[in-house]
Every structure is written in C-alpha cells, then in structure tokens.
Amino acid sequence: MNEIRLWTFQRNTGARAFYERHGFTAEEETDGADNEEKEPDVLYHWRRLPKPTLSLKPSG
C-alpha cells in the first residue's frame, strides 16, 4: 500500500494527533453537511515516500 486517505471528525483531537504524528496531512475539511452524523470532518492523506537509491559509482 503506497497511499491512504481517511476521514475523521474535526473534534477527534486524539485521532488527529495520531495521524499527524505518523505523517498524515490534512487535505480537506468539511462542515459535515454530507456525512451521516452531520459532524464537521477532515480528510487525511498519507503517501509512502520512495526509497532513496544508492549510487555505487566510484567517485573521481
């Protein structure tokens, strides 16, 4: 899995802190009009960074 998007409620500060601590970024916030609970929410996004490649070329 290289990418995850998930929703949480804006008032769920514990979940938000957890996601942000693990590299998720807030991508969108809504007023909740379109969710079942009518609760303001936030969309988080996480993307795996590509692994750096090592160059084995001799220098000089």
N, C-alpha and C positions, 0 to 999 in steps of 0.2 A: 504494500500500500504506500503510495507516494504522496497522497493528498487526502485531507479530511476536512469536511465542512460540517459544522453542527450548530444548533441553536440552543440558547439557554435564556432564562429570564434575566432582564437587566438587574433586578433586585437580588439575584442569587450571587452575592459577592464571593462566597466561598468557592463556587464553581468557576466563576470568572477569574479569581486569583489563581486557581489550579491550572486552568487552560493557559493563561498568560505566562505562568511560571514554566510551562512546558512548550513554549514557543508559538502558541496560537496567537493570531492577531484578530482584533475586531474588524469585521469587514462591512457590516451594515447593522443599523439599529432601527427598530420599528416602534410604532406606538401600540402595537398589539391588536390593531383592528382586524387583522387577517388570521389570527390564531384562535383556537377554540376557547382559550381561557381569557381572551381579551386583555392580556398582560403584556406590557412592553418587553420586547426581547431583543437579543443581539445574536448575529450570525458570526461565528468564529471560523477561522481558516488556518490550517496548518499544512505546510508543504515540506517534504523531506529535501534537504539540501543535497546536491550532487556531491559524491565523494571526490576529494581532490585527487588528481592523478600525479603520480611521481614521475619525474623525468630521470631516466638512468643514463642520459648522455654524459660523456666525460666533458668536464669543463676545460677550456683553454684552447 
